[in-house]
Amino acid sequence: MISKFLSKLKSILFKSAVTPETPLKKEKKAAKPAKTKTKTKTKTKTKTKVVNSKKNVETLTTLPGVGAKSAKALYEAGFKTTKAVIAADEKDLLAVSGVGINLVKKLKKLK
């Protein structure tokens, strides 16, 4: 109950403080594939992307205090590597849902 309250408070406080420079998931517009036998290639590409994202999320769990849920939240927020998480600003990390001040303190000790 307290964690829900703190997460709502954090979202309210830092909603206006988040700048457009925060690393967010960038969407790329995919070019329309040619209407040939590329459908099988696209399926394998998406499977490898899913496998790579799972590996990256698992890599983020090696950080102290980062579990599966917070690693997934960090990955979806644009922090793809452990170096990116460690180098990130405190405000950017706090803007991610599932990341609290205690986790940020643990991560800042790694610098």
N, C-alpha and C positions, 0 to 999 in steps of 0.2 A: 504494500500500500504506500509506503514511504517512497519506494523507488518510482512508482507511477507519478506521485506528486512531484518528485525531483525532476523526472524526465519532462513533465509538462512545464514546470517552472523553467527548466533549461531551454526548452523550445520557445517559450515566450520571451525570455531574456535575450537569447542569442538570435532570434529571428531577424531583427533589424540590424544586428551587428555583423551578419554574414555578408561578406563582400562578394562581388562577382569573380574575384580571383580565387575563390575556393575551388579545390579540385573536385569537379563533379563528373559524373559519368558522361562522356562525350558520345553523342549519337552520330554515327556516320551514315550518310545516305548511301545505300548500296545501289550500285548500277543494276539495271534490269538485266538478268541473265539472258543469253541468247537462247532461242527456243530449239535447242538441240539436245543432245544427251548429257547436258551438264547437271541434270537433276541428281544423278548419283554422286557427282562431285560435290554438290552443295550439301548433300546429306553428310558426307564424310567431313567436310569442313566444319559444319555446325557441331558434329560430334567431337572433333578435336578442340573446338573452342570451349565446349562444355568441360572436357577433360582438363584443358589448360586452366580454366577458371577454378575448377575444383582444386587443382594443385596449388594455385596461387592462394586460395583461401586457406588451405592446409598449411602453407608456408607462413601465413600471417598468425596462425595459432602458436607458432614457436615463440612469439613475443610473450614476455611475462604478463600475466593477467588477461590475456586475450583468449577467449574461448571461441567455440564454433560460431555462436550467434554474433558476437561482436566482430569477429573476423569477416563474416559475410557482410555485415553492415559496413565495415570499413572498405571492403572490396567494392561494394555497390556504390559507395560514395566517391570512388575514384582513387583510393589508395591501393595500388596494385602490388606494391612490394613492401618489404619490411623497412627498407631505407626511406621510402616515401612517408611511412607512418612516423618513423623516428624524427625525420626532418620537418614534419608538419608543425604548423603553429597550433598553440593550445586552443584557440578559438575555433579553428577548423575542425579539430578533433572533437571538441565538445558539441559541435553542430551535428555530429553523426549520432543518430538515435542508438542507444545501447552502449554508448561510451560515456563514462562518468568521470568526475574529477579525480577519483583515486586511480583509475586506469591511466589517465593523462599524467599523473605524477609518476607512476611506475615507468611509463614510456620516456618521460623527460630525464629520468635517471640514467638512461642508456646513452644519452648524448655524450 
